[in-house]
Amino acid sequence: MDSHHWLKLPFMVWWLVTVVKQCHGQIRRTTSDSLTSKATYGYISVKKHDGVKLDVEILNKPQKSTHQECIAGCRDFPNCFSINVNQIDADSVDCELLEGDRFRNIANMTSAVGYTHYSINHDCEYEDTCIHPNKICIPNYVNGSHQCICPDEFVDEFCLKRRDDTLNLAYQKPATQSAPYNHDFVDLTPVTNGIYGEGCQHIHTEKNYAPWLRIDLGTWNYITKVDIYNRVGTTTTYLNRILNTEIYVYGESPDKERKLCGVTKGGPEFISTVCPKALPGKGVELSKPSPGSNGKTIHICEVLVYGAER
């Protein structure tokens, strides 16, 4: 079973290993030289693959006693991007520090009894980073970014089939809200009826601690962008209520497969939020859980959701 290990090595004397889940967007390795203590410290985060090894150029084969010691050795080589470990006995391991990674050398990943392969943890380790099953994800270990290399030209940056940007997945889909401001705002059809700008009807949640608006898309989709049109012809105070709204994509229910697409910035009449990656889900939620959110109410005209069917 794959797992994540966080290896921290202050002063190169001891280390701490903990299990890390869902580390998207973080740099996985770093080193630093302390001028005051003349010591080197750093960390490396890896993902474990049992029963396989990667056959690429070996940088170094140090004598080590444990998997952790072998992984620690990789941190000391800037061009070490993965590790093979074979447990010989209780007190020793075969340790191979590798110059390549499995993403650029997938054909060289082979089954090997007794071996464990460790790759530097990266967004490319997750299936939802580049959606297409035949994609190639190329990691950048310096800044934590990646590139999706897709199988044909009819795909976007997420390796999804291109779709017309006028195809709004939320159009005429049912919506619910935490509570209406008063009886004039019970009807939620205006938020997905495709009408915005002058003359649009707006929805207005009650001014409570954590107001929310949810749109049920009906089927699974990969969400890449959410556009919000604000109410029009009003004061700046009311317009700014759209700011600092958190946008989530969720699965079968709002508390399952829940992932943050982004937080609204800019505007105030129109705000477009592009998700950091294509997020799978059946619904979209706008919420303002923070006490500091301006107005602590959701008071908007229209929500448009873009992406591709799963």
JOWO-V991652 format. One record per backbone hydrogen bond with DSSP energy under -1.0 kcal/mol. CO is the residue of the C=O (numbers start at 1). NH is the residue of the N-H. If there is no record, write none. Layout:
# JOWO-V991652
CO:NH  CO:NH
This chain:
# JOWO-V991652
3:48  5:46  6:18  7:44  8:16  10:13  16:8  18:6  23:26  28:45  30:43  32:41  34:38  39:34  41:32  42:9  43:30  44:7  45:121  46:5  47:119  49:117  51:112  53:110  54:56  57:99  60:97  64:93  66:70  67:71  68:72  69:73  73:76  74:77  77:80  81:120  82:98  83:118  84:96  85:116  86:94  92:88  92:89  94:86  96:84  97:59  97:60  98:81  98:82  105:108  106:109  108:55  110:53  112:115  114:87  115:51  116:85  117:49  118:83  119:47  122:125  123:126  126:129  132:135  136:149  138:147  140:144  145:140  147:138  149:136  154:162  156:159  158:131  160:156  164:167  166:168  168:171  170:173  174:216  176:214  179:206  182:185  188:191  189:192  191:303  192:172  197:200  204:181  206:208  211:288  212:178  213:286  214:176  215:284  220:310  221:281  222:308  223:279  224:275  225:306  226:273  227:304  228:271  229:301  229:302  235:239  236:240  238:241  239:242  240:243  245:264  246:287  247:261  247:262  248:285  249:259  250:282  250:283  253:256  256:251  259:249  262:247  264:244  269:230  271:228  273:226  279:223  281:221  282:217  283:250  284:215  285:248  286:213  287:246  290:293  298:205  300:203  302:229  304:227  305:169  306:224  306:225  308:222
